[in-house]
Amino acid sequence: MVVLQLVNQSGKKKLKIILGGENIYLPIKYKYIILTTLVFIIPYIIFMYGYIVQTETQQKELYIRNKLETLEKTDYLYSSLSLSKGSFNEKVYHEFLTSSLDGYSDIIILGENREEIHFTNNSHIVNNPEYFNGLDKSRFNSYEIEYLNVHRVLMYSYNVNAKKYYIIVEPTKNALNGIKKNTKNIIIVIVLSVLLLLAVMYLYSNKISSTLYLLTEIIKNYRSKNILLKSDIKSNRIFYDELYKIENEIYETINYLIERDNKQTMVYYKSKLENLQNQINPHFLYNTLENINQLAMMNDIEEISKLSRGLASLFRYNTEDRKNITTVNKELYIISEYINIMKIRFPNILYNVHIEDEYIVDSEMLKFTLQPLVENIFKHQSISKDFEINISVVEKNPHRIIEIYTNQTINNVLDISKINSSINSEKEDDGAGIGLYNVNKRIQLHYGEDYGIYLKFRDKGILVTTVLLPI
């Protein structure tokens, strides 16, 4: 049992080591060498020893696996060639097999009963079955034998599919030479690193120990607000300067952390408040519209009831789902709500939707793509009696095409090319409107420059707004 004690001997602090009933006194500077050895070096050596053992085992297993897999693959190749061509030069196979492993290897391939010999390059060893008593039906294993007064490693693997034992016998020093060499290199590195660490600790332990004790005394006096002698202050001014810097840094760090914590708390509660406000404001609006709807229904004012319901649907669509993506079906629904609102002003409006294939309505598109286009109709066209708004949704590979048009003939001459150019370039209202530009820009930013909106005329001067989307 080893006991370490720090004692005073002849007025000097020394490290007392009680080892086997004997007392050993070392100067205090060796204290850190001993502590370093106990705390770092010994655990380091133990760890590296375990690492070496594990690495050596893994390398040995990998070596055995690679050798036996090479033998199995070569035998499989030979068997395949023999079956396909009817015959194969066994001498060539022998040379190829031995060269693919190495010249020191004895190669044996036995049948499942270990009596049938499929191949061997050493007929002597196969005539001594006692060497194969350790074989079992495991994959990639080995054991030691002594053959011709030489220690050898017998590597074997049983292949269930081929029902064969694949055996390689090599002198132990040849088989594990590379592994042993790697292990020696690792041991050399460990020894050199330990010696280097001990040398550094020996050279600087006295300086380190004296510095640590000095710093300890300074910190004690600093904490107790004692004033050291001028000689101490003068000789150790650097330590007081460092402590002064540390004190300022700690003070600044504490203030910074407090300020940062306060800011984070303010931001957190501000965001929480804004979130609550964002939740309250829409709900307040929905409730108000619902109250208006209830009052309108109680007083049989159908127009106001429709208006409040339509506005509520529009606000919900805009605020409840924060995602920018919706479906064609939802866009068409919000158009119907918008037209219901406009019917209060223009009660004779007809709204028709033509869908080529029902599955198209479930496809994705950008939110609020169609509503600005329908709104543009009310801004730029005269609403007459029996006014129709038509929306057609078709698929023409590789595009989805949505057309919005009315039954009204445009009497004034429009420069379609100029309007389309305006939609794709400047935010100018040349009959197109800012809404068309914005919708087109959003589509192009999301899907690419090949998509967007454009205007065209069809028969009888009907103006068509076309939305081009990918499938």
C-alpha positions as CSV (number, residue, x, y, z in Angstrom):
1,M,0.0,0.0,0.0
2,V,1.3,3.5,-0.9
3,V,0.5,6.5,1.3
4,L,1.3,10.1,0.3
5,Q,1.7,12.9,2.9
6,L,2.8,16.5,2.7
7,V,5.0,17.2,5.8
8,N,7.5,19.7,7.1
9,Q,11.1,18.5,7.5
10,S,13.8,20.9,8.6
11,G,11.6,23.8,7.9
12,K,10.9,22.7,4.3
13,K,7.8,21.1,2.9
14,K,8.5,17.6,1.5
15,L,6.4,14.8,0.1
16,K,6.4,11.7,2.4
17,I,5.8,8.4,0.7
18,I,5.1,5.4,2.9
19,L,6.0,2.3,0.9
20,G,6.1,-1.1,2.6
21,G,6.6,0.3,6.0
22,E,9.5,2.6,4.9
23,N,9.4,6.4,4.7
24,I,10.7,8.1,1.6
25,Y,11.0,11.9,1.6
26,L,11.1,13.8,-1.7
27,P,11.4,17.5,-2.4
28,I,8.0,19.2,-2.9
29,K,8.7,19.6,-6.7
30,Y,8.4,15.8,-7.0
31,K,4.9,16.0,-5.7
32,Y,3.6,16.9,-9.1
33,I,5.5,14.2,-10.8
34,I,4.0,11.6,-8.5
35,L,0.5,13.1,-8.8
36,T,0.9,13.3,-12.6
37,T,2.0,9.7,-12.7
38,L,-1.0,8.5,-10.5
39,V,-3.6,10.7,-12.1
40,F,-2.6,10.7,-15.8
41,I,0.3,8.4,-16.7
42,I,-0.9,5.1,-15.0
43,P,-4.5,5.4,-16.3
44,Y,-3.0,6.4,-19.7
45,I,-0.8,3.2,-19.7
46,I,-3.8,1.0,-18.7
47,F,-6.0,2.5,-21.4
48,M,-3.3,2.1,-24.1
49,Y,-2.7,-1.5,-23.0
50,G,-6.4,-2.3,-23.4
51,Y,-6.3,-0.5,-26.8
52,I,-3.2,-2.5,-27.9
53,V,-4.9,-5.8,-26.9
54,Q,-8.1,-4.9,-28.6
55,T,-6.3,-3.6,-31.8
56,E,-4.1,-6.7,-31.9
57,T,-7.2,-8.9,-31.6
58,Q,-9.0,-7.0,-34.3
59,Q,-6.0,-7.0,-36.7
60,K,-5.6,-10.8,-36.1
61,E,-9.3,-11.5,-36.8
62,L,-9.1,-9.3,-40.0
63,Y,-5.9,-11.0,-41.1
64,I,-7.5,-14.5,-40.7
65,R,-10.8,-13.4,-42.4
66,N,-9.0,-11.8,-45.4
67,K,-6.8,-14.9,-46.0
68,L,-9.6,-17.4,-45.7
69,E,-12.0,-15.3,-47.9
70,T,-9.3,-15.2,-50.6
71,L,-9.0,-18.9,-50.4
72,E,-12.8,-19.4,-50.6
73,K,-13.2,-17.1,-53.5
74,T,-10.3,-18.7,-55.4
75,D,-11.8,-22.1,-54.8
76,Y,-15.2,-20.9,-56.0
77,L,-13.6,-19.5,-59.2
78,Y,-11.8,-22.8,-59.8
79,S,-15.0,-24.8,-59.3
80,S,-16.9,-22.5,-61.6
81,L,-14.4,-22.8,-64.4
82,S,-14.1,-26.5,-64.0
83,L,-17.9,-26.8,-64.3
84,S,-18.3,-24.5,-67.2
85,K,-15.3,-25.7,-69.3
86,G,-15.1,-29.3,-68.2
87,S,-11.5,-29.1,-67.2
88,F,-9.1,-26.6,-65.8
89,N,-5.3,-26.7,-65.5
90,E,-4.8,-27.7,-61.8
91,K,-1.1,-26.6,-61.9
92,V,-2.2,-23.1,-62.9
93,Y,-4.8,-23.1,-60.2
94,H,-2.2,-24.3,-57.7
95,E,0.3,-21.5,-58.6
96,F,-2.5,-18.9,-58.6
97,L,-3.7,-20.0,-55.2
98,T,-0.4,-20.1,-53.5
99,S,0.7,-16.8,-55.0
100,S,-2.5,-15.1,-54.0
101,L,-1.9,-16.0,-50.3
102,D,1.9,-16.3,-50.0
103,G,4.7,-18.9,-50.4
104,Y,4.8,-19.7,-46.6
105,S,1.2,-21.0,-46.5
106,D,0.1,-24.6,-46.4
107,I,-3.3,-24.7,-48.0
108,I,-5.8,-27.5,-47.3
109,I,-9.4,-27.8,-48.5
110,L,-11.3,-30.7,-46.8
111,G,-14.8,-32.1,-47.1
112,E,-17.4,-32.0,-44.5
113,N,-16.3,-35.2,-42.9
114,R,-12.6,-34.0,-42.9
115,E,-11.5,-37.1,-44.7
116,E,-12.1,-36.1,-48.3
117,I,-9.2,-33.9,-49.5
118,H,-10.3,-31.4,-52.2
119,F,-7.0,-29.6,-52.4
120,T,-3.6,-29.4,-50.6
121,N,-0.2,-28.2,-51.4
122,N,1.2,-30.2,-48.5
123,S,0.3,-33.9,-48.6
124,H,2.3,-34.6,-45.4
125,I,0.3,-32.5,-43.1
126,V,-3.1,-33.9,-44.3
127,N,-1.8,-37.4,-43.5
128,N,-1.7,-36.4,-39.8
129,P,-5.3,-35.9,-38.8
130,E,-4.4,-35.0,-35.2
131,Y,-3.6,-31.5,-36.4
132,F,-7.3,-31.1,-37.4
133,N,-8.9,-32.2,-34.2
134,G,-9.6,-28.6,-33.2
135,L,-11.8,-27.9,-36.3
136,D,-15.4,-27.0,-35.7
137,K,-18.1,-25.6,-38.0
138,S,-17.4,-22.0,-37.2
139,R,-16.4,-19.1,-39.5
140,F,-13.0,-17.6,-39.5
141,N,-11.3,-19.1,-36.4
142,S,-7.8,-20.3,-35.5
143,Y,-5.7,-22.2,-33.1
144,E,-2.0,-22.9,-32.5
145,I,-0.2,-26.1,-33.5
146,E,3.4,-27.4,-33.6
147,Y,4.3,-28.9,-36.9
148,L,7.8,-30.0,-37.8
149,N,9.1,-28.4,-34.5
150,V,7.8,-25.0,-35.7
151,H,5.0,-23.1,-34.0
152,R,2.3,-22.4,-36.5
153,V,-1.2,-20.9,-36.6
154,L,-3.9,-23.0,-38.2
155,M,-6.6,-20.7,-39.6
156,Y,-9.9,-22.4,-40.7
157,S,-13.4,-21.6,-41.8
158,Y,-16.3,-23.9,-42.6
159,N,-18.5,-22.9,-45.5
160,V,-22.0,-24.2,-45.1
161,N,-23.0,-23.8,-48.8
162,A,-19.9,-25.5,-50.1
163,K,-19.7,-28.0,-47.2
164,K,-15.9,-27.6,-47.1
165,Y,-13.3,-26.7,-44.5
166,Y,-10.9,-24.1,-45.8
167,I,-7.6,-24.3,-43.9
168,I,-4.4,-22.2,-44.0
169,V,-1.4,-23.1,-41.9
170,E,1.4,-20.6,-41.5
171,P,4.4,-20.2,-39.2
172,T,3.2,-18.0,-36.3
173,K,6.1,-15.5,-36.8
174,N,5.2,-15.0,-40.5
175,A,1.4,-14.9,-40.0
176,L,1.5,-12.3,-37.1
177,N,4.7,-10.5,-38.0
178,G,3.0,-7.4,-39.3
179,I,0.6,-7.3,-36.3
180,K,3.4,-7.7,-33.9
181,K,5.4,-4.9,-35.6
182,N,2.4,-2.5,-35.3
183,T,2.1,-3.4,-31.7
184,K,5.8,-2.7,-31.1
185,N,5.5,0.7,-32.8
186,I,2.5,1.6,-30.6
187,I,4.4,0.5,-27.5
188,I,7.4,2.6,-28.5
189,V,5.2,5.7,-29.0
190,I,3.6,5.2,-25.6
191,V,7.0,4.8,-23.9
192,L,8.4,7.9,-25.6
193,S,5.3,10.0,-24.7
194,V,5.5,8.9,-21.1
195,L,9.2,9.6,-20.8
196,L,8.7,13.0,-22.5
197,L,5.9,13.9,-20.1
198,L,8.0,12.9,-17.1
199,A,11.0,14.9,-18.4
200,V,8.8,18.0,-18.8
201,M,7.4,17.5,-15.4
202,Y,10.8,17.1,-13.9
203,L,12.2,20.2,-15.6
204,Y,9.3,22.5,-14.8
205,S,7.8,21.0,-11.6
206,N,9.9,23.3,-9.3
207,K,8.9,26.3,-11.3
208,I,5.3,25.3,-11.5
209,S,5.0,24.4,-7.8
210,S,6.6,27.6,-6.7
211,T,4.3,29.6,-9.0
212,L,1.2,27.8,-7.8
213,Y,2.1,28.3,-4.1
214,L,2.8,31.9,-4.8
215,L,-0.6,32.3,-6.6
216,T,-2.3,30.5,-3.7
217,E,-0.8,33.0,-1.2
218,I,-1.7,36.0,-3.4
219,I,-5.3,34.7,-3.8
220,K,-5.7,34.1,-0.1
221,N,-4.5,37.7,0.7
222,Y,-6.6,39.1,-2.1
223,R,-9.7,37.4,-0.7
224,S,-9.0,38.5,2.8
225,K,-8.0,42.0,1.7
226,N,-4.6,41.7,3.3
227,I,-1.7,43.8,2.0
228,L,1.5,42.0,1.3
229,L,4.9,43.4,1.9
230,K,6.3,45.8,-0.6
231,S,9.0,43.4,-1.5
232,D,6.4,40.8,-2.4
233,I,4.4,43.3,-4.3
234,K,7.4,44.5,-6.2
235,S,8.7,41.0,-7.0
236,N,5.3,39.6,-7.9
237,R,3.7,42.6,-9.6
238,I,2.9,40.5,-12.7
239,F,0.6,38.3,-10.6
240,Y,-1.3,41.2,-9.1
241,D,-1.7,42.7,-12.6
242,E,-3.1,39.4,-13.8
243,L,-5.5,39.2,-10.8
244,Y,-6.6,42.7,-11.4
245,K,-7.4,41.9,-15.1
246,I,-9.2,38.7,-14.0
247,E,-11.3,40.7,-11.6
248,N,-12.3,43.2,-14.3
249,E,-13.0,40.5,-16.7
250,I,-15.2,38.7,-14.2
251,Y,-17.1,41.9,-13.4
252,E,-17.6,42.7,-17.1
253,T,-18.7,39.2,-17.8
254,I,-21.2,39.2,-15.0
255,N,-22.7,42.5,-16.2
256,Y,-22.8,41.2,-19.8
257,L,-24.5,38.0,-18.8
258,I,-27.1,40.0,-16.7
259,E,-27.7,42.4,-19.5
260,R,-28.0,39.6,-22.1
261,D,-30.3,37.7,-19.8
262,N,-32.5,40.8,-19.4
263,K,-32.6,41.3,-23.2
264,Q,-33.5,37.7,-23.8
265,T,-36.2,37.8,-21.2
266,M,-37.6,41.0,-22.8
267,V,-37.5,39.5,-26.3
268,Y,-39.1,36.3,-25.0
269,Y,-42.0,38.1,-23.3
270,K,-42.4,40.6,-26.2
271,S,-42.6,37.7,-28.7
272,K,-45.1,35.9,-26.4
273,L,-47.2,39.1,-26.2
274,E,-47.1,39.6,-29.9
275,N,-48.1,36.0,-30.4
276,L,-51.0,36.4,-28.0
277,Q,-52.0,39.6,-29.8
278,N,-51.8,37.9,-33.2
279,Q,-54.1,35.2,-31.8
280,I,-56.5,37.7,-30.1
281,N,-56.9,40.1,-33.1
282,P,-58.1,37.6,-35.6
283,H,-60.4,36.0,-33.1
284,F,-61.8,39.4,-32.1
285,L,-62.4,40.1,-35.8
286,Y,-64.0,36.7,-36.4
287,N,-66.3,37.1,-33.4
288,T,-67.3,40.6,-34.5
289,L,-68.1,39.4,-38.0
290,E,-70.1,36.5,-36.4
291,N,-72.0,38.9,-34.3
292,I,-72.8,41.0,-37.3
293,N,-73.9,37.8,-39.1
294,Q,-76.2,36.8,-36.2
295,L,-77.7,40.3,-36.1
296,A,-78.3,40.3,-39.8
297,M,-80.0,36.9,-39.7
298,M,-82.2,38.0,-36.8
299,N,-83.3,41.0,-38.8
300,D,-83.6,39.1,-42.1
301,I,-80.8,41.2,-43.8
302,E,-79.4,38.5,-46.1
303,E,-76.9,40.8,-47.8
304,I,-75.1,41.8,-44.6
305,S,-75.1,38.1,-43.5
306,K,-73.5,37.0,-46.7
307,L,-71.0,39.9,-46.5
308,S,-69.9,39.0,-42.9
309,R,-69.6,35.3,-43.7
310,G,-67.6,36.0,-46.8
311,L,-65.3,38.4,-45.0
312,A,-64.8,35.9,-42.2
313,S,-63.8,33.2,-44.7
314,L,-61.3,35.6,-46.4
315,F,-59.7,36.6,-43.1
316,R,-59.5,33.0,-41.9
317,Y,-57.9,31.9,-45.2
318,N,-55.3,34.7,-44.9
319,T,-54.5,34.4,-41.2
320,E,-55.1,30.9,-39.8
321,D,-52.8,29.0,-42.2
322,R,-49.4,30.7,-42.3
323,K,-48.2,28.5,-45.1
324,N,-47.7,30.0,-48.6
325,I,-49.0,26.9,-50.3
326,T,-52.6,25.8,-50.7
327,T,-54.6,23.7,-53.1
328,V,-56.6,24.6,-56.3
329,N,-59.8,23.6,-54.5
330,K,-59.2,26.1,-51.6
331,E,-58.4,28.8,-54.1
332,L,-61.6,28.2,-56.0
333,Y,-63.6,28.2,-52.7
334,I,-62.1,31.6,-51.7
335,I,-63.0,32.9,-55.1
336,S,-66.6,31.8,-54.6
337,E,-66.6,33.6,-51.2
338,Y,-65.2,36.8,-52.8
339,I,-67.8,36.7,-55.5
340,N,-70.6,36.3,-52.9
341,I,-69.3,39.5,-51.3
342,M,-69.3,41.3,-54.7
343,K,-72.9,40.0,-55.4
344,I,-74.1,42.4,-52.8
345,R,-73.1,45.2,-55.1
346,F,-73.7,43.3,-58.4
347,P,-76.4,40.7,-57.6
348,N,-76.7,39.4,-61.3
349,I,-73.1,37.9,-61.4
350,L,-72.9,34.3,-62.4
351,Y,-69.9,32.2,-61.4
352,N,-68.9,29.1,-63.3
353,V,-66.1,26.6,-62.7
354,H,-65.0,24.1,-65.4
355,I,-62.7,21.4,-64.2
356,E,-61.4,18.8,-66.7
357,D,-60.2,16.2,-64.2
358,E,-61.4,16.1,-60.6
359,Y,-57.9,15.2,-59.2
360,I,-56.5,18.5,-60.4
361,V,-58.4,20.3,-57.6
362,D,-56.1,18.6,-55.0
363,S,-52.9,19.8,-56.6
364,E,-50.8,22.5,-54.9
365,M,-50.5,26.1,-55.9
366,L,-49.6,29.5,-54.3
367,K,-52.1,31.1,-52.0
368,F,-54.0,34.1,-53.3
369,T,-53.1,33.6,-56.9
370,L,-56.6,33.7,-58.4
371,Q,-58.3,36.2,-56.1
372,P,-56.3,39.2,-57.4
373,L,-57.0,38.1,-61.0
374,V,-60.8,38.0,-60.3
375,E,-60.5,41.3,-58.5
376,N,-58.8,42.8,-61.6
377,I,-62.0,42.0,-63.6
378,F,-64.1,44.2,-61.3
379,K,-61.6,47.0,-61.5
380,H,-61.2,47.1,-65.3
381,Q,-64.4,45.7,-66.8
382,S,-67.9,47.1,-66.8
383,I,-70.3,44.8,-64.9
384,S,-73.4,44.5,-66.9
385,K,-76.6,42.4,-66.5
386,D,-76.1,38.6,-66.7
387,F,-72.3,39.1,-66.2
388,E,-70.5,35.8,-66.0
389,I,-67.1,35.0,-64.5
390,N,-65.7,31.7,-65.7
391,I,-62.7,29.7,-64.4
392,S,-61.4,26.7,-66.4
393,V,-58.8,24.3,-64.9
394,V,-57.1,21.8,-67.3
395,E,-54.0,19.8,-67.5
396,K,-51.9,19.8,-70.7
397,N,-48.6,18.0,-70.0
398,P,-46.3,19.4,-68.7
399,H,-48.5,22.3,-67.5
400,R,-51.6,23.0,-65.5
401,I,-53.5,25.8,-67.1
402,I,-56.1,28.0,-65.3
403,E,-58.0,30.4,-67.4
404,I,-60.2,33.2,-66.0
405,Y,-62.5,35.0,-68.4
406,T,-65.9,36.6,-68.7
407,N,-68.7,36.7,-71.2
408,Q,-68.1,40.4,-71.9
409,T,-66.6,41.6,-75.2
410,I,-63.8,44.1,-74.8
411,N,-64.7,47.0,-77.1
412,N,-61.6,49.1,-76.6
413,V,-58.5,48.1,-78.3
414,L,-55.8,46.7,-75.9
415,D,-52.2,46.2,-76.7
416,I,-51.8,42.7,-75.3
417,S,-48.1,42.4,-76.0
418,K,-47.5,45.7,-74.1
419,I,-49.6,44.5,-71.1
420,N,-47.8,41.2,-71.0
421,S,-44.5,43.0,-71.2
422,S,-45.6,45.2,-68.3
423,I,-46.5,42.1,-66.2
424,N,-43.1,40.7,-66.7
425,S,-41.0,43.8,-66.2
426,E,-42.2,47.0,-64.5
427,K,-44.8,47.7,-61.8
428,E,-46.8,50.0,-64.1
429,D,-50.5,50.0,-64.5
430,D,-50.8,49.7,-68.3
431,G,-54.2,48.0,-68.1
432,A,-52.6,45.1,-66.3
433,G,-52.5,46.4,-62.8
434,I,-50.0,46.0,-60.0
435,G,-51.9,42.9,-58.8
436,L,-51.1,41.0,-62.0
437,Y,-47.4,41.9,-61.8
438,N,-47.2,40.8,-58.2
439,V,-49.0,37.5,-58.8
440,N,-46.8,36.8,-61.9
441,K,-43.6,37.6,-59.9
442,R,-44.6,35.3,-57.0
443,I,-45.2,32.4,-59.4
444,Q,-41.9,32.9,-61.2
445,L,-40.0,33.2,-57.9
446,H,-41.5,30.0,-56.7
447,Y,-41.7,27.8,-59.8
448,G,-39.3,29.4,-62.2
449,E,-39.2,31.8,-65.2
450,D,-41.1,29.4,-67.4
451,Y,-44.3,29.9,-65.5
452,G,-46.5,32.8,-64.6
453,I,-49.6,34.7,-66.1
454,Y,-50.3,36.3,-69.4
455,L,-53.3,37.8,-71.2
456,K,-54.8,36.8,-74.5
457,F,-57.9,37.3,-76.6
458,R,-60.2,34.5,-77.7
459,D,-63.1,34.5,-80.1
460,K,-65.5,37.5,-80.0
461,G,-63.0,39.7,-78.2
462,I,-63.2,37.8,-74.9
463,L,-60.1,38.7,-72.7
464,V,-58.6,35.7,-71.0
465,T,-56.2,35.7,-68.1
466,T,-54.1,32.6,-68.2
467,V,-52.2,31.1,-65.2
468,L,-49.4,28.7,-66.2
469,L,-48.3,26.3,-63.5
470,P,-46.2,23.0,-63.4
471,I,-48.0,19.7,-62.9
